[in-house]
Amino acid sequence: MEYAQLLKEFKSGEPYELHRFTLESQPRLAVVSSVLSLSFISLALVIAYWKTKFPVKLLMYTLVSFIGSLFAGSAAVFLANSFGVYV
């Protein structure tokens, strides 16, 4: 495909934006994701000092820290105002 044809198709196409995550709402979602991430990671640190059996503690710590990491990643994407690029 030639560059001129690609540019023509790009200009004639309609813009794509997810209605749920508009550019105006992404900074607010970044703050919410950051707070949730901090909460889950703090909870993971609390779980690390539980007085339960090691396998239970390891499973809970892994699950909670995984959820916290997901929120941290989504916060980074929302902070960059680039949710439409990655999804």
N, C-alpha and C positions, 0 to 999 in steps of 0.2 A: 504494500500500500504506500503510495507516495505521500509526501509531507503535505502537499497542497490539498489532496483529497481528504486526508486526515483532519487538517485544519478546518476545511469546509464542513465536515461532519460534526466536528466539535462545536463550531459556531451555530450550526442549525439545530443541534440537539437541545432538548429542554433541560434546565438545571435540575440536578438531583439533590434532594436534601431530606433526611429523615425528619418527619414531623415531630417525632417524640423528642429528639435531641437537636434543637435548633442552635445556631451559634450563640444566640443571646442567652440561652439557658445553661450552656456548658460551664461557665465559671461557677454558677451556683451548685451545679452537680459535682464539680470538682471539690468544692468545700465539703459537701455532704459525704462524698467518697473518702476524702481525707480523714474526716472525723470518724467514719465507720472503720476505716483501716486502722487508725490509731487505737480505737476501742478494741478491735479484735486482736491486734498484736499485744496490747496490754493484758487482755484476758489470757492470751497464750503464755505470757510471763507469769501470771498468777497460777495457771495450770501447772507450770513447771515446778512449783513449790508445793503442790498438793501432797498429802501424806497417803496416797493410794498406791496400788501395785503398779509397777513400772509399765507393763503392757497397756494398761488402761490409760495411764498418764501419757504415754507416747502416742497412742491413737487420738486422744482428745487434743493434745498439743499440735499434732500434725494437721488435723482437720481445721482447728481454729486458726492456725497460722496460714494455712492454705487460703482460707476465706479472706483473711486480712491481706494477704498478698494480692489476691484478685482485686480487692477494693483499691489497693495502692496502685496497681497497674491502670485501673480505670480512671483513677484520679489524675495520673500523669497524662493520659490521653485527653481527658477533659480540660486539663490546664493548658494543653497545647492547642485547644480549639480545633482538634483534628479528628473528631470521632467519625466523620463521614469518610475520611481517608482510610482508616483501618478497618472499618466494618462494611 
